């Protein structure tokens, strides 16, 4: 196994898990509504193990978190919402 992938690893167990099993546990964030168009993963150093850090947005993905913690993302790929037409 080269790495584990997911979200919400318990910070107090994260480093111990990696030490015990010998591979990184990559934290990530994504929106199912974007079909993978909005994905951020802590797969590059510094990963900040044990802090629930999800990493930095990749080139081409614009992220905005407003004053009350609403998050919006813009991707170069068409983003489809719950309906059949692309979201803007």
N, C-alpha and C positions, 0 to 999 in steps of 0.2 A: 504494500500500500504506500502511495506517495504522499497523500494528504487526506484529511477529513474536511468536509465542507458543510456549513450550515450557519445558523444564527443563534444568538442567546446562550453562548457557552457561559457556564458559571465562572465568574472571574477568579474565585478562590481555587478552582480545580483546573483551570485552563493550562497553566504552566506544568503542573504535575502530570496531567494527561499527556502532554507532548513529551515530557521526560520519560514517562513509563512506556509509551508505545513507539517512540522514536520517529514520529512524523508530525508535521504542523497541522493544527486545527484552524482552518481558514474561516474567519467570520465574514458574513456577507449580508447585503440588503438588496432586495429586488421588489418590483411591483408586478404581480400577476397580470394586471391590466395592460402592461406594456409588452407582453409577450417576450420578455427578456431584453427589451430595448433600454430599460433603466435598471442597470445592475452595477453595484459597487461591492468590491470584495477586498479585504485586507490581505492580499496575496503578495505584496511587495514590502520590503523593509522600509522604514521601521513598522512592524506589525502591531506593536503595543499590546503584547499578550497580557491578558488578565484585566483589560480595561473596557471590553465590549466595543472596541474600535472597529468600525466597518470599513476603514480605508478611505482613499481619496477617489473622487470620480475620475473615470478614464477620459482621455481626449475625445471630444465630440459629444460628451454628455454634460449638460448644464443643469445645475442643481440650485434651487433657491429654497431656503427655509425662512419663512416670514416671522413676524414678531410673536405670534401665538403658536408657533411650531407646526404650522401647516407646511407641507413639503410639496413642491412641484418640480417636475423634471422635464427637460426638453432633449430629445434625441434626434440625430440626423435621419433615423429610420422612421417610416410611418408608424404611429402608435395607434392601436385599435382599442377602443373601450369596450364596454359591454354590448353596445349596438353593433351594427354592421358597417358603419361608415368610419373612416379614420378620424381620430381625435385631432384637434389642432392645438 
